[in-house]
Amino acid sequence: MKSVTRSLRILEAVAQHQPVTVGELTKLFGLPKSTVQRTLVTLAEAGWLRANRKDTTRWEIGARVLAVRPAALQGSSLFAAAREPMIRLRDAVNETIHLSVPDALQCVVVVDRVDCDHPVRTFHTIGDTSPLHATAVGRSILAHLPKQDVEELITQGLDRFSDTTPADPDELRAELDRIRADGYAINRNQYRPGVCALAAPVLDESGTPLAAVAISMPDSRYDEDRAPEWGSLVTDTAAEISGRLLGA
């Protein structure tokens, strides 16, 4: 049992300090370097941890943690507050609606989805992750994070997934200004080809983004003239979820 407890504590430490080196964890726990390294490798083999993409000497949380997190959230107040408004939004637009939460500056994670009845529709698996700068849900969250967080993300590097991904720092900053002004973000083929979305943030009483709700559709059904209408609907839905969480 001691080894299990140690593994869980190391997993928690990686989550708190990621990306973190073996040496940093060794100092934190006062354990032999070989013991920490062996535990990290075991957790990585099971999918709980992974080596950082840009610095493989550092460790971070793996995909399995992100996949388990949505299941844990299903009993949460966020899940309960969001479900009915998401269904009403789906009924209003007949497109897929999904709810995502931020995982620090690493990514956003899909935690709930309400499908439309179109035979051709977008599909997001619960537990799917995506980068903050390249998606509507991510940018709607990013627009309400402190400026230093935005600059930290930019410093880490902005990957380009299509010709229209806002991977230039100035372009991203300008887009975040627009999102703050309009209240919602738009993604048209900026992450996945043929997938469009409009998203708005779910904020707490201090204005901190807890989640984002999105209308997602194939590019073939995206209508630029309807974007303000859809944006208003998704913004109202996010505000309703926020109000439910705050007990309004």
Secondary structure, DSSP 8 states (H G I E B T S, - for coil): -HHHHHHHHHHHHHHHH-SEEHHHHHHHHT--HHHHHHHHHHHHHTTSEEE-SS-TTEEEE-HHHHHHHHHHHTTSHHHHHHHHHHHHHHHHH-SEEEEEEEETTTEEEEEEEE--S-SS-----TT-EE-TTTSHHHHHHHTTS-HHHHHHHHHH----SSTTS--SHHHHHHHHHHHHHHS-EEEESSSSTTEEEEEEEEE-TTS-EEEEEEEEEEGGG--GGGHHHHHHHHHHHHHHHHHHHTT-
